[in-house]
Amino acid sequence: MSSSCARHTPYVAAVPQPPNPGTCNVTAEENAGLNSTLSSSDVYATRNYQGVIAGILKQEKFEELDCLANRARSSKKRFLGGMWELHILYSGLYNVVQYPVTHATQEDWDAQIQRLQRWIAARPNSVTARVALADVYINYAADARGHGFANTVSDSGWKLFEERTAEAKRLLDQASTLPTKCPEWYLAMQSVAQYQNWDAARARALFEEASKLESGYQYYARMFANYLLPKWAGEPGDTEKFVQEVSDRIGGAQGDIMYFQIAIAPNVICGCNDNPHLSWERIEKGFEASEKQYGVSMWILNRIAYLAAHFGDDPMTADKALTRIGDQWDEDTWGSKENFDQVKKFASEYGPIMAQRRGMEAAADANMQTPEGLAYKVSFEKTYRELARQCALIERDSLTQGEGKFETLTSVGAKGTVEDVKIQSTSPAAACLYEKLHGFQLARATPFAPPPQAPYLVKLELDWAEFAAVAAK
């Protein structure tokens, strides 16, 4: 879809018709473009919507833009996947250049600022115009700072950064006096708070005030979760505590959705070493609840696949999402088609293996829900522990108490044979244990007592530290 839409000669009906207030007096093509993207699962639905908005702004149709923003605020419409129309509309206003252009020149910055200033002059009571211009100055400040470490920024760069952030704050203070209250005002002010190094209490008060205006606006929590990362204003664990707290406060499925919506933000979990330690189980739960409530979004499928591969260590979930994505890969998420294809190949190979393991775990857990299953586990574990002890003695020189906990899954045949072995540990002692059990399997030996039924799955959770202590004596 083009980022700007040409005007079309209107069709003149035989009988004049009153204007449709639902179209905000934009052209039929522009209106169709906005509505079609809202209901599209295409990976670039939001990008296409932004392009239409940017085109309307270039035509300086200020009254129409105010109408569209007011409509988005009051309707609280969302794209498929749960992204708010209002948030995406603002992206079309403050992004100085639109895809596929990624670098803005000084001329581009000047033109966008002047255009928004003319909007303010023409419509002084427009909260949308002032917030959008503040957003531009926030991005303009980031442009002056650059993306490097603080010690790589020049003195003139810091000066411009501070001046542009101050101008954004001035515009937002002006907008706060207008009668219309806009959720995006708070999001822009949160950026100012981070750029001006507000203390945690003041930044938290801003978040709480924003949440009172629009509690489901996930972007507030994303911004504050990012603010609390150790690389910004927080201490280790602050982001994790906040994300859990704000999600639990909402509660139920909506709380899980909020947890997920925060986690998929690229500035919260980036696939880096300093990712916060969020709950992958709750992220998955929130993803399922989100899709049930807000429908399928290809962008969100890309994000959950990325997180599954780079954060959740879950090739099964990645494989399922990537299969659904097909060729609708997101460049911002993956960086390149090569990276996308590599993860897709990895997930297709290891996803089915993990699916098999999860099936085995579910069967083993079900077995432990019966009295006979609990009784069988006692005798099984006694034998299994003896085998692990023997391997700990054999590998005593390489086994340390830091080896940690591990999980085992064993499928037992009708006579006590070993039918399948899974050991979630990479220590030399684990390799020894696997060889012993696999040897029983090949020999059709019966090291275990006959189970209640066959095949019978048993799961044990053991700790090599315990066996290392024994082997050290």
C-alpha positions as CSV (number, residue, x, y, z in Angstrom):
1,M,0.0,0.0,0.0
2,S,1.3,3.4,-0.9
3,S,2.3,5.7,2.0
4,S,0.4,8.6,0.4
5,C,-2.9,8.5,-1.3
6,A,-3.9,10.7,-4.2
7,R,-7.3,12.5,-4.1
8,H,-10.0,11.1,-6.3
9,T,-12.6,13.1,-8.1
10,P,-15.8,12.5,-5.9
11,Y,-18.8,10.9,-7.5
12,V,-21.6,13.4,-7.7
13,A,-24.9,11.7,-6.9
14,A,-28.2,12.9,-8.4
15,V,-29.5,13.8,-4.9
16,P,-26.9,15.4,-2.6
17,Q,-26.1,13.2,0.4
18,P,-25.0,14.4,3.8
19,P,-21.4,13.5,4.7
20,N,-20.8,10.3,6.5
21,P,-19.3,11.2,9.9
22,G,-17.7,7.7,10.1
23,T,-15.3,8.6,7.3
24,C,-14.1,11.9,8.9
25,N,-14.3,13.5,5.4
26,V,-11.2,11.6,4.1
27,T,-11.3,10.2,0.6
28,A,-13.0,6.8,-0.1
29,E,-9.6,5.3,-0.8
30,E,-8.0,6.6,2.4
31,N,-11.0,5.4,4.5
32,A,-10.9,2.0,2.8
33,G,-7.1,1.8,3.5
34,L,-7.6,2.6,7.2
35,N,-10.5,0.2,7.7
36,S,-8.9,-2.7,5.7
37,T,-5.7,-2.6,7.7
38,L,-7.6,-2.7,11.0
39,S,-9.2,-6.0,10.1
40,S,-6.1,-7.5,8.4
41,S,-3.8,-10.1,9.9
42,D,-1.0,-9.2,7.4
43,V,2.3,-8.7,9.0
44,Y,2.5,-5.2,7.7
45,A,-1.0,-4.1,8.5
46,T,0.1,-1.5,11.0
47,R,2.8,-0.2,8.7
48,N,0.2,0.2,5.9
49,Y,-2.1,2.1,8.3
50,Q,0.7,4.4,9.3
51,G,1.4,5.1,5.6
52,V,-2.2,6.2,5.0
53,I,-2.1,8.5,8.1
54,A,1.3,10.0,7.0
55,G,-0.2,10.6,3.5
56,I,-3.2,12.5,5.0
57,L,-0.8,14.6,7.1
58,K,1.3,15.5,4.1
59,Q,-1.9,16.9,2.5
60,E,-2.3,18.9,5.7
61,K,-5.8,17.7,6.2
62,F,-5.7,18.7,9.9
63,E,-9.4,18.7,10.6
64,E,-9.7,15.2,9.2
65,L,-6.8,14.0,11.3
66,D,-8.3,15.4,14.5
67,C,-11.6,13.6,13.6
68,L,-9.7,10.3,13.0
69,A,-7.8,10.7,16.3
70,N,-10.9,11.6,18.3
71,R,-12.7,8.6,16.7
72,A,-9.9,6.2,17.6
73,R,-9.8,7.6,21.2
74,S,-13.5,7.2,21.8
75,S,-14.0,3.9,20.0
76,K,-10.9,2.2,21.5
77,K,-10.6,0.1,18.4
78,R,-7.7,-2.4,18.1
79,F,-6.0,-4.1,15.3
80,L,-6.1,-7.9,15.1
81,G,-3.7,-9.0,17.9
82,G,-4.7,-6.2,20.3
83,M,-2.7,-3.2,19.1
84,W,-4.6,0.0,19.6
85,E,-5.6,2.0,16.6
86,L,-4.8,5.3,18.4
87,H,-1.2,4.2,19.1
88,I,-0.6,3.2,15.5
89,L,-2.3,6.5,14.2
90,Y,0.3,8.5,16.2
91,S,3.1,6.5,14.7
92,G,2.0,7.7,11.3
93,L,2.2,11.3,12.6
94,Y,5.5,11.3,14.4
95,N,7.6,9.0,12.2
96,V,9.4,11.5,10.0
97,V,9.9,9.0,7.1
98,Q,7.9,5.9,6.2
99,Y,9.0,2.5,5.2
100,P,11.1,1.6,3.2
101,V,13.0,4.8,3.9
102,T,14.8,4.4,7.3
103,H,17.1,7.5,7.5
104,A,15.6,11.0,7.9
105,T,17.6,14.0,6.7
106,Q,17.6,17.4,8.4
107,E,15.2,18.5,5.7
108,D,12.8,15.7,6.6
109,W,12.9,16.7,10.3
110,D,12.4,20.4,9.5
111,A,9.5,19.6,7.2
112,Q,7.7,17.4,9.7
113,I,8.1,19.9,12.6
114,Q,6.9,22.8,10.4
115,R,3.9,20.8,9.2
116,L,2.8,20.0,12.8
117,Q,3.4,23.6,13.9
118,R,1.0,24.7,11.1
119,W,-1.5,22.2,12.4
120,I,-1.3,23.7,15.9
121,A,-1.6,27.2,14.5
122,A,-4.7,26.2,12.5
123,R,-6.3,24.2,15.3
124,P,-5.0,25.5,18.7
125,N,-7.2,23.2,20.7
126,S,-5.9,20.0,19.0
127,V,-4.3,17.8,21.6
128,T,-3.3,15.4,18.8
129,A,-1.2,18.0,17.1
130,R,0.7,18.9,20.2
131,V,1.3,15.4,21.4
132,A,2.5,14.3,17.8
133,L,4.9,17.3,17.7
134,A,6.2,16.3,21.2
135,D,6.7,12.8,19.9
136,V,8.7,14.2,17.0
137,Y,11.0,16.1,19.3
138,I,11.5,13.0,21.4
139,N,12.6,11.1,18.3
140,Y,14.7,14.1,17.3
141,A,16.4,14.1,20.7
142,A,17.2,10.4,20.3
143,D,18.6,11.2,16.8
144,A,21.0,13.7,18.4
145,R,22.1,11.2,21.0
146,G,22.6,8.3,18.6
147,H,22.5,4.6,19.6
148,G,26.0,4.2,21.1
149,F,27.0,4.1,24.8
150,A,26.8,7.4,26.7
151,N,30.6,8.0,26.5
152,T,30.4,8.0,22.7
153,V,28.0,11.0,22.6
154,S,29.6,14.4,21.9
155,D,29.0,17.5,24.1
156,S,27.0,19.1,21.3
157,G,25.0,15.8,20.9
158,W,24.1,15.9,24.6
159,K,23.1,19.6,24.3
160,L,20.8,18.9,21.4
161,F,19.4,15.9,23.2
162,E,18.5,18.0,26.3
163,E,17.1,20.9,24.3
164,R,14.9,18.7,22.2
165,T,13.6,16.8,25.2
166,A,12.9,20.0,27.0
167,E,10.9,21.2,24.0
168,A,8.9,17.9,24.0
169,K,8.1,18.5,27.7
170,R,7.0,22.1,27.0
171,L,4.6,21.0,24.3
172,L,3.2,18.2,26.6
173,D,2.7,20.7,29.4
174,Q,0.7,22.9,27.0
175,A,-1.3,19.9,25.8
176,S,-2.2,19.0,29.4
177,T,-4.3,22.2,29.7
178,L,-6.5,21.3,26.8
179,P,-10.0,19.8,27.4
180,T,-9.3,16.5,25.6
181,K,-7.2,14.0,27.5
182,C,-5.2,11.6,25.3
183,P,-3.7,8.3,26.3
184,E,-0.7,9.0,24.1
185,W,0.1,12.1,26.1
186,Y,1.2,9.9,29.0
187,L,3.3,7.7,26.8
188,A,5.1,10.7,25.4
189,M,5.7,12.0,28.9
190,Q,7.1,8.6,30.0
191,S,9.7,9.0,27.3
192,V,10.5,12.5,28.6
193,A,10.8,11.0,32.1
194,Q,13.3,8.5,30.9
195,Y,15.3,11.0,28.9
196,Q,15.4,13.5,31.8
197,N,16.3,10.8,34.4
198,W,13.2,11.3,36.6
199,D,13.5,9.4,39.9
200,A,11.7,6.1,40.2
201,A,8.9,7.4,42.5
202,R,8.0,10.2,40.1
203,A,8.1,8.0,37.1
204,R,6.0,5.4,38.9
205,A,3.4,8.1,39.8
206,L,3.2,9.0,36.1
207,F,2.6,5.4,35.2
208,E,-0.2,5.1,37.8
209,E,-1.9,8.2,36.7
210,A,-1.7,7.0,33.1
211,S,-3.2,3.6,34.1
212,K,-6.2,5.4,35.7
213,L,-7.0,7.1,32.4
214,E,-6.7,3.9,30.3
215,S,-5.8,0.8,32.3
216,G,-5.6,-1.5,29.2
217,Y,-3.2,0.6,27.3
218,Q,-0.3,-1.9,27.3
219,Y,2.2,0.7,26.1
220,Y,2.4,2.3,29.5
221,A,3.5,-0.9,31.2
222,R,6.0,-1.6,28.4
223,M,7.6,1.8,28.8
224,F,7.9,1.5,32.6
225,A,9.2,-2.1,32.4
226,N,11.9,-0.8,30.0
227,Y,12.6,2.2,32.4
228,L,13.2,-0.3,35.3
229,L,15.8,-2.3,33.4
230,P,19.3,-2.1,35.1
231,K,20.7,-0.4,31.9
232,W,18.4,2.5,32.6
233,A,17.1,3.4,36.1
234,G,16.4,0.0,37.8
235,E,18.1,-2.7,39.8
236,P,18.2,-6.4,38.8
237,G,14.8,-7.9,39.3
238,D,12.9,-4.6,39.2
239,T,11.4,-5.2,35.8
240,E,10.3,-8.7,36.7
241,K,8.6,-7.6,39.9
242,F,6.8,-4.8,38.1
243,V,5.5,-6.9,35.2
244,Q,4.2,-9.6,37.6
245,E,2.7,-6.9,39.9
246,V,0.8,-5.0,37.2
247,S,-0.4,-8.2,35.5
248,D,-1.6,-9.7,38.8
249,R,-3.4,-6.5,39.7
250,I,-5.5,-6.9,36.5
251,G,-5.9,-10.6,37.2
252,G,-7.4,-13.5,35.2
253,A,-7.0,-13.9,31.4
254,Q,-6.6,-10.1,31.0
255,G,-3.7,-10.1,33.4
256,D,-2.0,-12.9,31.4
257,I,-2.6,-10.9,28.2
258,M,-0.9,-7.8,29.8
259,Y,2.1,-10.0,30.8
260,F,2.4,-11.2,27.3
261,Q,1.9,-7.8,25.7
262,I,4.7,-6.3,27.8
263,A,7.1,-9.3,27.1
264,I,6.7,-9.0,23.3
265,A,7.9,-5.4,23.2
266,P,11.3,-5.3,21.5
267,N,12.7,-2.8,24.1
268,V,11.8,-5.2,27.0
269,I,13.1,-8.6,25.7
270,C,15.6,-8.0,22.9
271,G,17.3,-11.5,22.7
272,C,20.3,-9.9,24.6
273,N,22.2,-11.1,27.6
274,D,20.5,-8.6,29.9
275,N,16.9,-9.8,29.2
276,P,14.7,-9.7,32.3
277,H,13.9,-13.2,33.7
278,L,10.2,-13.2,32.9
279,S,8.0,-16.4,33.1
280,W,7.9,-18.2,29.7
281,E,5.0,-20.2,30.9
282,R,2.9,-17.0,31.6
283,I,4.0,-15.5,28.3
284,E,2.7,-18.6,26.5
285,K,-0.5,-18.4,28.5
286,G,-1.0,-14.8,27.7
287,F,-0.3,-15.4,24.0
288,E,-3.1,-18.0,23.9
289,A,-5.5,-15.7,25.7
290,S,-4.6,-12.8,23.5
291,E,-5.3,-14.7,20.3
292,K,-8.6,-15.9,21.7
293,Q,-9.7,-12.4,22.5
294,Y,-8.1,-10.3,19.8
295,G,-7.6,-12.7,16.9
296,V,-4.6,-13.6,14.8
297,S,-1.8,-11.1,14.0
298,M,1.1,-12.1,11.9
299,W,3.3,-9.6,13.6
300,I,2.5,-11.2,17.0
301,L,3.1,-14.6,15.6
302,N,6.6,-13.4,14.5
303,R,7.2,-12.0,18.0
304,I,6.2,-15.2,19.8
305,A,8.3,-17.3,17.5
306,Y,11.3,-15.1,18.1
307,L,10.8,-15.2,21.8
308,A,10.3,-18.9,21.8
309,A,13.6,-19.4,20.0
310,H,15.7,-16.8,21.7
311,F,14.2,-16.5,25.1
312,G,11.9,-19.4,26.0
313,D,14.2,-22.2,24.7
314,D,11.0,-23.6,23.2
315,P,11.5,-24.9,19.6
316,M,8.0,-26.5,19.7
317,T,6.2,-23.2,20.2
318,A,8.5,-21.6,17.7
319,D,7.8,-24.3,15.1
320,K,4.1,-24.0,15.5
321,A,4.2,-20.2,15.1
322,L,6.6,-20.3,12.2
323,T,4.5,-22.8,10.3
324,R,1.5,-20.5,10.6
325,I,3.6,-17.5,9.5
326,G,4.6,-19.1,6.2
327,D,6.4,-16.4,4.2
328,Q,5.0,-13.4,6.3
329,W,8.2,-12.8,8.2
330,D,8.8,-9.5,9.9
331,E,12.0,-7.7,9.1
332,D,12.1,-5.6,12.3
333,T,11.8,-8.8,14.4
334,W,14.3,-11.0,12.5
335,G,16.7,-8.5,10.9
336,S,17.1,-10.6,7.8
337,K,15.5,-13.5,5.8
338,E,18.7,-15.5,6.6
339,N,18.1,-15.3,10.3
340,F,14.4,-16.1,9.9
341,D,15.2,-19.2,7.8
342,Q,17.9,-20.4,10.2
343,V,15.4,-20.3,13.2
344,K,12.7,-21.9,11.1
345,K,15.1,-24.8,10.2
346,F,16.1,-25.2,13.8
347,A,12.5,-25.2,15.1
348,S,11.3,-27.7,12.4
349,E,14.1,-30.1,13.5
350,Y,13.8,-29.8,17.3
351,G,10.2,-28.8,17.7
352,P,8.8,-32.3,17.2
353,I,11.4,-33.7,19.6
354,M,10.2,-31.3,22.3
355,A,6.6,-32.1,21.5
356,Q,7.3,-35.7,22.1
357,R,9.0,-34.9,25.4
358,R,6.1,-32.8,26.6
359,G,3.7,-35.7,25.7
360,M,5.8,-38.0,27.7
361,E,5.9,-35.6,30.7
362,A,2.1,-35.2,30.6
363,A,1.7,-39.0,30.6
364,A,4.2,-39.4,33.5
365,D,2.4,-36.7,35.5
366,A,-0.9,-38.5,34.9
367,N,0.5,-41.7,36.2
368,M,1.5,-40.0,39.5
369,Q,-2.2,-39.0,40.1
370,T,-3.0,-42.6,41.0
371,P,-2.1,-44.6,44.2
372,E,-0.5,-47.4,42.2
373,G,1.5,-44.9,40.3
374,L,2.9,-43.3,43.5
375,A,3.7,-46.7,44.9
376,Y,5.5,-47.8,41.8
377,K,7.6,-44.6,41.7
378,V,9.1,-45.5,45.1
379,S,10.5,-48.8,43.9
380,F,11.5,-47.4,40.5
381,E,13.3,-44.4,42.1
382,K,15.3,-46.6,44.5
383,T,16.7,-48.6,41.5
384,Y,17.3,-45.5,39.4
385,R,19.1,-43.7,42.2
386,E,21.5,-46.6,42.7
387,L,22.4,-46.4,39.0
388,A,22.9,-42.7,39.3
389,R,25.1,-43.2,42.4
390,Q,27.3,-45.7,40.5
391,C,27.8,-43.2,37.7
392,A,28.6,-40.5,40.2
393,L,31.4,-42.7,41.6
394,I,32.7,-43.5,38.2
395,E,32.8,-39.8,37.1
396,R,33.7,-38.4,40.6
397,D,36.6,-36.4,39.2
398,S,34.5,-34.5,36.7
399,L,31.3,-34.3,38.7
400,T,30.9,-31.2,40.9
401,Q,28.2,-30.1,43.3
402,G,27.5,-27.3,40.8
403,E,26.1,-29.7,38.2
404,G,22.5,-28.9,39.4
405,K,19.1,-30.4,39.1
406,F,18.0,-32.5,36.2
407,E,14.9,-34.3,34.9
408,T,14.6,-37.9,33.7
409,L,11.9,-39.6,31.8
410,T,11.8,-43.4,31.4
411,S,9.4,-45.5,29.5
412,V,9.1,-49.0,31.2
413,G,7.8,-52.1,29.5
414,A,5.4,-54.7,30.9
415,K,8.2,-56.8,32.4
416,G,10.3,-53.9,33.7
417,T,12.3,-53.4,30.6
418,V,13.6,-50.0,29.5
419,E,11.7,-48.9,26.3
420,D,12.9,-45.2,26.1
421,V,15.3,-42.9,28.0
422,K,15.4,-39.1,28.3
423,I,17.9,-37.4,30.6
424,Q,17.9,-33.6,30.7
425,S,21.6,-33.2,31.7
426,T,24.9,-32.9,29.9
427,S,27.3,-33.9,32.6
428,P,29.6,-36.9,32.2
429,A,27.7,-38.7,34.9
430,A,24.5,-38.3,32.8
431,A,26.2,-39.8,29.8
432,C,27.2,-42.7,32.0
433,L,23.7,-43.1,33.3
434,Y,22.2,-43.0,29.8
435,E,24.7,-45.7,28.6
436,K,23.6,-48.0,31.4
437,L,19.9,-47.6,30.7
438,H,20.4,-47.8,27.0
439,G,22.4,-51.0,27.5
440,F,19.4,-52.5,29.5
441,Q,17.2,-51.4,26.6
442,L,19.3,-53.2,24.0
443,A,19.7,-56.3,26.1
444,R,16.0,-56.4,26.9
445,A,17.0,-56.7,30.6
446,T,14.5,-56.1,33.4
447,P,16.2,-53.7,35.9
448,F,12.8,-52.4,37.2
449,A,9.7,-54.0,38.6
450,P,6.8,-54.6,36.3
451,P,4.7,-51.4,36.1
452,P,0.9,-51.1,36.6
453,Q,0.4,-51.0,32.9
454,A,2.7,-50.8,29.9
455,P,4.3,-48.8,28.4
456,Y,4.6,-46.8,31.7
457,L,6.2,-43.4,31.9
458,V,8.0,-42.3,35.1
459,K,9.5,-38.8,35.6
460,L,12.1,-38.1,38.3
461,E,13.6,-34.8,39.3
462,L,17.1,-35.4,40.8
463,D,20.1,-33.3,41.8
464,W,23.6,-34.1,40.8
465,A,24.9,-32.1,43.8
466,E,23.4,-34.8,46.1
467,F,25.3,-37.6,44.2
468,A,28.5,-35.5,44.0
469,A,28.5,-35.2,47.8
470,V,28.1,-39.0,48.2
471,A,30.9,-39.7,45.6
472,A,33.2,-37.3,47.4
473,K,33.2,-39.3,50.7
